[in-house]
Amino acid sequence: MADATPSPLTSPLHDRHEALGAKFSEFGGWLMPLEYPTGVVKEHAAVRGGVGIFDVSHLGKLVVRGPGAVEFLNATLTNDLHRIGPGRAQYSLVVDDATGGIVDDVFTYYRDDDHVLVVPNAANNDEVRRRLVEAAPEGIEVLDHHRDYVILAVQGTRSDEVVAGVGLPVGHDYLTFVEAPFEGAEVVVCRTGYTGERGYELIAPSTVAPALWDALMRAGEPYGLVPAGLGARDTLRTEMGYPLHGQDISPDITPNEARLGWAVGWKKPAFWGRDKLLAEREEGPRRKLVGLVSTGRAIPRPHMSVRLLRDVPLGEVTSGTFSPTMKKGIALALVSTVVDDGAEVMVDVRGRPEVFQITKPPFVQPSVRES
């Protein structure tokens, strides 16, 4: 029988990445650059010390519009959209109403009371859309623009110079966005990112994607702009302690366990999973997501067991990597709440018990809130 597995989707910039010699990997149903010949460590360092550019067009793009769109979303997503307003962005969660587990983490871009852009993870775009469509009252549309737009992330201390170099606005506050023209199209310029560094995410129609990429590459030449792939994006976000859905958060993990209570509008009268999460919060979760730093040279990887002693299991590593900034092994791990921050634990690294210290991320000092 013929293989019915669908081919992965590709970015409108796939040919640009091929020309740069990118190594590709499938992620969330998309074939995206994992790294370029520069390598993950140099791409990581470029973002921390200068500027890098990522194609993250695999991320979902759902437009929720119609009278009362904000009120509708505010009764479904965890965070409180009333904390922000037009021109601002907010991190939020889609939680299963029955279990309290995290279906996805999303960014919402509040354009006006009747128009919000929701950006889910690639693999969860269809599921988030399905849930919103089923819950939407008459007059509210949920439009899927997953393949109609690209998202380019320009991240690093020199990101302002690069974005300004193509004629787009810069300097607005963290978690705000503005719209501006480029090549006859409207580009959403967001002061957001997944690296911990100052930066921008540009959401543009796919029709202008090649021109925008080329312009950014030219504008970035004087500042040493480096194309970066999902490998560097992963090491950068891990250093910040930012969770990755499917590893650190999932339908089996609640916001309380993931220490994401700050992204929950606890005083709201309604949102998916509210009753379940309030009850768990009152009782206290049995697990918590923590940071781990190696006291030696060990490099942790997902699913490695975490123990208090050889025979006292605590949980497991959810994300683990070598930190190019710290030159140490770091990890996020879901462990029992009986262990305190600061405690030393053992991680089974390929059959060897290695000592790690529990800490609260971020592992490196962020710059995202700088004006």
N, C-alpha and C positions, 0 to 999 in steps of 0.2 A: 504494500500500500504506500502511496505517496505520503511524504512527511507533511502534516497539516500545520506544523509550527510556523507562525507568521514570521517573516523576515523582520529584523529590528528596523525601526525608523531611523532616519539620519537627519542631521541638522541641515538647514539651507546653506551652511558654510562648510559642508563636508569636504568639498574639493579644496578649500583653503587649507584645511587641516592636513589633507593628504599631501598637498604641495610642501607643507612644512615638515613632513616626515613623521606625523603623529602616529603613535601606537594607540589602537582603539580597543575599547572594551564595551561589552553590552551592559547597560545600566538602566533598569526600569523600562525595558522594552526599546531602548534607544542605543544606537552604536555611537559612542561619544569618545573624544580624545582622553586617553588615560594619562599619557605623558608625551612630551616631544623629545627630540634628541638631546635637549639640554638636561633632562632628567628631573625627577621629582624633587630632589634636595635643592637644586639650583632654582627651580621654579618656586619652591617654597620660600627660599631666601630672598628672591626678587620681590615677592609680595611683602615680606616683613621689612625689607630695607629699601625698597624702591617702588616698583609698580609691575603688576602682572595683569593679563587679560584672560578671562575664562569664557568659553561658550557654554552656557547652561540652558540652552534652548529646550532641553528635555523636560524642564520643569513645566507643570501644567499651567493653563491660563483659562480661568473660568470667569465670565462676566455675569454678575447677578444684577439685574436691573428691573425697574418697574416701581410703581408707587409703594413706598415703605420697604425698599430693599434692605436698608440698614436695620430696620426693626426686625425684619425676618431673620437676617443673619445673626443679630444679637440674641435671638431666642434659640439659636442652634449652636453656634460656636461658643467656646468657653470664655474667651476674653470679652471685655466690655467695650464695645465700639463707642459707647458714650464717653469714654475716657479720651477719645480723640475726636477729630472732625475732618472736614474736607481738606485734602492735600496731605494727609498723614497716613502712615502705614503702621500696622500692628501685627505682632506675632500671636497666633491663636492655635487652638487645637480642635479637631473634630473627634468627638468621643462617642463611643457606642452607648446608647441610652440604657441598655439592659445591664452591661458589664462594667462600664466605666473605663474600658480599655481605649487606648489611643489609636483611632483609625488612621489619623494623619496629623501632621503639624503643617500649618499653612501660614502664609502672609496675606493679610487683607490690605488693599489700597482703597481708601475711602475717597472716592471722587466727589460724590454728593450724596444726599439722602436716598436717592433713587438709583445709584450706580456705584457698584463696588467690584473691584477686581480681586479675585481669590486665586492665589498661586499655591497649588498643592505640589507634592512630590510626583515625579513622573509616573511611577508605578501605581499611584493611588488616584490619579486624575479622574479616571472613569468611576471609581467607587465613590469619591467625594461628590462628583456630579450626580450620580444616581441618588444618593441620599438627599441632596439638596432639591433635586427635581421632585422626588416623592413627597417632600415636606412642604414645597412651595405653595402658597395660596394662589388663587386666581389673580392674574395680573403681574405675577413675578416670573421673569424668564431667567433661565440658567443656560447661558450660551458657552459652548466649548470652542475655544480658539487655540487649542493646543498646538496645532501645526501652522497657524496663521502668523505667529509672531516669534521672534527670536528674543533671547535674553542674554545680554553680554555683561559680564561683571568685570569692571575695571577697579582693581583693589590695590591699595598700597599708599605710602606716604606721598607719592607724586601723582596720585590719581586725578587731583584737581587740574593739574597742568595738561594732562592727556585729554580729559573730557572737554575742557575749555578749548583745546586746540582744534576740535572739530566743530566749534561754534555752539556747543550745548551749555546750558547754565550750570554753574557749580556754586558751592558755598552755602547751600541751604542746610538746615539743621538735620541732625541724625533722625531717621524714621520720618522724613518728609519727602515729597516728590513734587515735581513740576513737569508740565508738558511743553515741548518745544519743537519747532520744525527742523527737519533734516531731509534734504533731497525731495521736498514736496510731501513728506509724510510727517505724522506726529510721533514723536518719541517721548516715552515716559522716562524721566531721569530720576531715579530713586536713590536716596542716601541710605542704602541698605547693603548687606553682604553677608557672607558666611565664613569670613576669614578672621574677624577681629580687628582688621585694619581699617583705616579710613578708606572709603570707596563708594562706588556707584554701581547700580544695576540699571542697564538701559533696555527697555522693552520697546521693540520696534517691529513694524510690519516686515514679514519675511522678504517682501519685494525689495527692500532697501538694505537688507542684511549684508550682502557683499560690499556695497559701497560704504556702509558704516564701519565694517570690520577693517577694510583697507584704509579708511581715513584715520581710524584710531591707531592702526599700526604705524602709519606715517607720523602722526602727531606724537607717538610715543618714542620714536627713535632717539631724540635728544635726551630722553630720561631713562634709556635702557629698558624699555617695555619688553617683557618676556611673555609669550603665550604659555599658559599653564593649563594642565589637564586635571582630571578628576582625582588623580593620585595626590597632587599637591593640595587640592581643595580638601581632601580627607585629612591630611596631616595638619593643615592649618585649622580646620574646624575642631579637630580632636584637641589640639593645644588650647583651644578656647573652652573646651567642654561642651560644645554645641552638640546636641543629640542628632543621630541619624536614624530616620525611621526604618524599621526592619532590623535594626541592631539594638540601639539603646532605648528606643521606644517602639511599641507595637500594640496590637489589640490585646495582648496579654499583660501589658504594663499600664498602670494608671498614672495620671498627672501627679498624684501624691507620691507614688513610688519614684517617679522620675524627677522629683523635686521641681516640678513646673507649676506649682501652685500660684506663682506670681503671674502666670498667664491664664488664670481663672478669675472671672468676675464673681466672687463668692456671694456678693450681695444682690446679684441679679435674681429676679423671680423665676427665670426659666433659662435653661440651656440643656443640651443633650448630656445625659449622665449626671445631672445635678444631684438627685437624691442619693445615688450610689456614691458619688464622690464626697458629699457632705457627711454621710455615715462613716465612710472610711477615714475621713479626716478627723472626725470626732473620736473614733476608736484608736486611730494611729495605724499607719501602714506597717506591714511586716517586713517590707523590703525597701531599700533606697538605692538610688543611683549615686555612686561616689567616684571620685578620682583616685587613681593609684599612680605613684611615682616609684620607679625602681631605685633601690638603695645600692644596686650594683650595676651590672651591664646587661641584664636580661631584657629582652624585647617581648612584651606580651602580645597575644593575638586573641581574637574573639573565641569564646567557648572554653578558654582555659579556666580550670577550677580555681576558686579563691577559698583559702582555708585559714582558720585562726591557728590551728595546730594541724598536724598531719591528718588527724582523724576527726576534725571538727569542721565540716563544710559550712561555708558562709554564702556562697553564690558562685557567679562566674563572670568573666570578662565579657563585655559586650562590644567594645571597640578597643583595640590596642595597636600601638605603633611606636616607632622610634621618633622622638621629637628632634627635628633638625635644629631648633632654637636652643633647647636645653641640653642636647646631646645625651639624652637619657630615654629609657623606655617609659612610656606613660600609657594609661588606660582609663576607660570608663568601665565600671563594673556594677552589676546589680547584686547587692549583698543584704544580708539580714540586718535589721536595725539594732540588733544587740551589740554591734561593734561601733565604737565611737570614732569620729574624725580624729586623725592623728595617730591612730593605732597602727601597729605593724602587723601585716598579714603575709601569708605565703601564697604564691601563685605557682601552680604546676606548669612549668615551662618545659615542655617536651620531656616529662618524667623527672625533672629536677625541681625541688622546692626552692623558689627564689623569693627573697624578702622585698616587699613593697610597703610603702607608707600610704595610708588613706589620707586624702586631702580633698578640699572642696575646690573644684575648678573655678576660674580659669587657671591653667598651668602657667601661662605667660600673661603679662600685663596688656590688657586691650587698649586700643586707641579709638574705637568706634564712636565714643561719645564726645570726642574732641570736636570743637566747632570749627 
